[in-house]
């Protein structure tokens, strides 16, 4: 069965790592560097195309971008695991914080940073 929740996916990734004895290489430093390399590979797919084209990827390009996003996501899961961070909880707290920094009445339709609201 393919995992369909963050917890199931995290368990699958942890098992994959354990079976290969890779935890010894998975320091937060190494994992964060690997994640950024993968994020750079996502960016490569969009580097020389227009914004319009970036919104209309063909099936092959979508598959390639999906693979790089997946690599980035798996490294993110591993960093959270190694650091003991609950990503769902952290993301919810961050959204709450951003809601205060970017109130709807000031932020709606604007890409200005919250420091520009004063």
C-alpha positions as CSV (number, residue, x, y, z in Angstrom):
1,X,0.0,0.0,0.0
2,X,1.3,3.4,-0.9
3,X,1.4,5.9,2.0
4,X,-1.3,8.6,1.7
5,X,-0.4,10.7,4.8
6,X,2.6,12.5,6.0
7,X,3.0,10.1,8.9
8,X,2.9,7.1,6.7
9,X,5.3,8.6,4.2
10,X,7.7,9.6,7.0
11,X,7.6,6.0,8.3
12,X,8.3,4.7,4.8
13,X,11.2,7.1,4.3
14,X,12.6,6.2,7.8
15,X,12.4,2.5,6.9
16,X,14.1,3.1,3.6
17,X,17.0,5.0,5.3
18,X,17.2,2.4,8.1
19,X,17.4,-0.6,5.7
20,X,20.4,1.1,3.9
21,X,22.1,2.3,7.1
22,X,22.1,5.9,5.9
23,X,21.1,7.6,9.1
24,X,24.8,8.0,9.9
25,X,25.0,10.4,7.0
26,X,21.8,12.3,7.7
27,X,23.0,15.2,9.9
28,X,20.8,18.3,9.7
29,X,23.7,20.0,7.9
30,X,24.0,17.3,5.2
31,X,20.3,17.0,4.7
32,X,19.7,20.7,4.4
33,X,22.5,21.0,1.8
34,X,21.1,18.0,-0.2
35,X,17.6,19.6,0.0
36,X,18.9,22.8,-1.5
37,X,20.7,21.0,-4.3
38,X,17.4,19.3,-5.1
39,X,15.5,22.6,-4.9
40,X,18.0,24.0,-7.4
41,X,17.2,21.2,-9.7
42,X,13.5,22.2,-9.5
43,X,14.5,25.8,-10.5
44,X,16.5,24.5,-13.5
45,X,13.3,23.3,-15.1
46,X,11.9,26.9,-15.0
47,X,15.1,28.9,-15.6
48,X,14.7,29.8,-19.2
49,X,11.0,29.5,-19.9
50,X,8.4,32.2,-19.6
51,X,6.0,32.6,-16.7
52,X,3.2,31.5,-19.0
53,X,5.1,28.3,-20.1
54,X,5.9,27.6,-16.5
55,X,2.1,27.3,-15.8
56,X,1.5,24.9,-18.7
57,X,4.1,22.1,-18.4
58,X,3.7,19.1,-20.7
59,X,3.4,15.6,-19.2
60,X,7.1,14.8,-19.5
61,X,8.3,18.1,-17.9
62,X,5.6,17.7,-15.2
63,X,7.0,14.3,-14.4
64,X,10.6,15.7,-14.2
65,X,9.5,18.5,-11.9
66,X,7.6,16.1,-9.8
67,X,10.7,13.9,-9.3
68,X,12.7,16.9,-8.1
69,X,10.0,18.2,-5.9
70,X,9.7,14.7,-4.4
71,X,13.5,14.6,-3.7
72,X,13.2,18.0,-2.0
73,X,10.2,16.9,0.0
74,X,11.9,13.7,1.2
75,X,14.9,15.6,2.4
76,X,12.6,18.1,4.2
77,X,10.9,15.2,5.9
78,X,14.3,13.8,7.0
79,X,15.5,17.1,8.4
80,X,12.3,17.4,10.4
81,X,12.7,13.8,11.6
82,X,16.4,14.2,12.6
83,X,15.6,17.5,14.4
84,X,12.5,16.3,16.1
85,X,10.2,18.9,14.4
86,X,6.5,18.2,13.8
87,X,6.1,19.8,10.3
88,X,2.3,20.0,10.5
89,X,2.4,21.8,13.8
90,X,5.3,24.0,12.7
91,X,3.5,24.9,9.4
92,X,0.2,25.7,11.3
93,X,2.1,28.0,13.7
94,X,3.8,29.7,10.8
95,X,0.5,30.3,9.0
96,X,-0.9,31.8,12.3
97,X,2.2,34.1,12.5
98,X,1.9,35.1,8.9
99,X,-1.8,35.9,9.3
100,X,-0.8,38.5,11.9
101,X,2.0,39.8,9.7
102,X,-0.1,39.9,6.6
103,X,-3.7,40.9,7.6
104,X,-6.2,40.5,4.8
105,X,-7.1,44.2,4.8
106,X,-3.4,45.1,4.1
107,X,-2.1,42.2,2.2
108,X,-4.9,41.2,-0.2
109,X,-3.7,41.6,-3.8
110,X,-0.3,42.9,-2.7
111,X,3.1,41.3,-2.8
112,X,4.6,43.9,-0.5
113,X,6.6,42.6,2.5
114,X,4.8,43.2,5.9
115,X,7.5,45.7,6.9
116,X,6.2,48.0,4.1
117,X,2.8,48.3,5.8
118,X,3.8,50.7,8.5
